[in-house]
Amino acid sequence: MEHVSPASLVQQEISRRTTLGQKAAASLARSGSGLSDDLTLAVLRKWFWARKPDAGFLLEGFPATLLQAKVFDEWVEARGETLTAVLDSDSAPAEVATHYRTQGLLTGAARLAA
């Protein structure tokens, strides 16, 4: 199962100096906080549609808004996939990821943002 963090995907786009990364960097510099739903969804869209169908994943901190949840639901449905579980945890993301890695259920080197 792949561990995916929107923050790490944004960091990858910024470090690769993609058009999307440049937009994200400019937005973060202006606001000093999180990205808009549009930019967050654009980054996730790129990852979601590039992955193998039915490949397992753990999305950390996404969706964060109702709009993001609705759009993500549309993507899943459009691919003919279903979600098998949703985890809402008070534990720090690093603790959750470590637990799933030790169980052999999680792979990936995404950076964890607590």
Backbone hydrogen bonds, N-H to C=O, Kabsch-Sander energy under -0.5 kcal/mol:
donor,donor_aa,acceptor,acceptor_aa,energy
2,E,56,G,-2.1
3,H,107,T,-1.6
4,V,2,E,-0.6
4,V,58,L,-3.2
9,L,5,S,-2.3
10,V,6,P,-2.5
11,Q,7,A,-2.4
12,Q,8,S,-2.1
13,E,9,L,-2.1
14,I,10,V,-2.6
15,S,11,Q,-2.7
16,R,12,Q,-2.0
17,R,14,I,-1.0
18,T,13,E,-1.9
22,Q,18,T,-2.6
23,K,19,T,-2.1
24,A,20,L,-2.4
25,A,21,G,-2.7
26,A,22,Q,-2.3
27,S,23,K,-2.4
28,L,24,A,-2.7
29,A,25,A,-2.3
30,R,26,A,-2.0
31,S,27,S,-2.8
32,G,28,L,-2.5
40,T,36,S,-2.5
41,L,37,D,-3.1
42,A,38,D,-1.9
43,V,39,L,-2.2
44,L,40,T,-2.4
45,R,41,L,-2.9
46,K,42,A,-1.7
47,W,43,V,-1.5
48,F,44,L,-3.3
49,W,45,R,-2.4
50,A,46,K,-0.8
50,A,47,W,-0.6
51,R,47,W,-1.3
55,A,52,K,-1.8
58,L,2,E,-3.2
60,E,4,V,-3.0
60,E,58,L,-0.6
61,G,59,L,-0.6
69,A,65,T,-2.1
70,K,66,L,-2.5
71,V,67,L,-2.6
72,F,68,Q,-2.6
73,D,69,A,-2.3
74,E,70,K,-1.8
75,W,71,V,-2.1
76,V,72,F,-2.5
77,E,73,D,-2.4
78,A,74,E,-2.6
79,R,75,W,-1.6
80,G,77,E,-1.5
81,E,76,V,-2.4
88,D,86,V,-0.5
89,S,87,L,-0.6
95,E,92,A,-0.7
96,V,92,A,-2.0
97,A,93,P,-2.7
98,T,94,A,-2.5
99,H,95,E,-2.3
100,Y,96,V,-2.4
101,R,97,A,-2.4
102,T,98,T,-2.4
103,Q,99,H,-1.2
104,G,101,R,-1.6
105,L,100,Y,-2.5
106,L,100,Y,-0.8
107,T,1,M,-5.0
114,A,112,L,-0.6
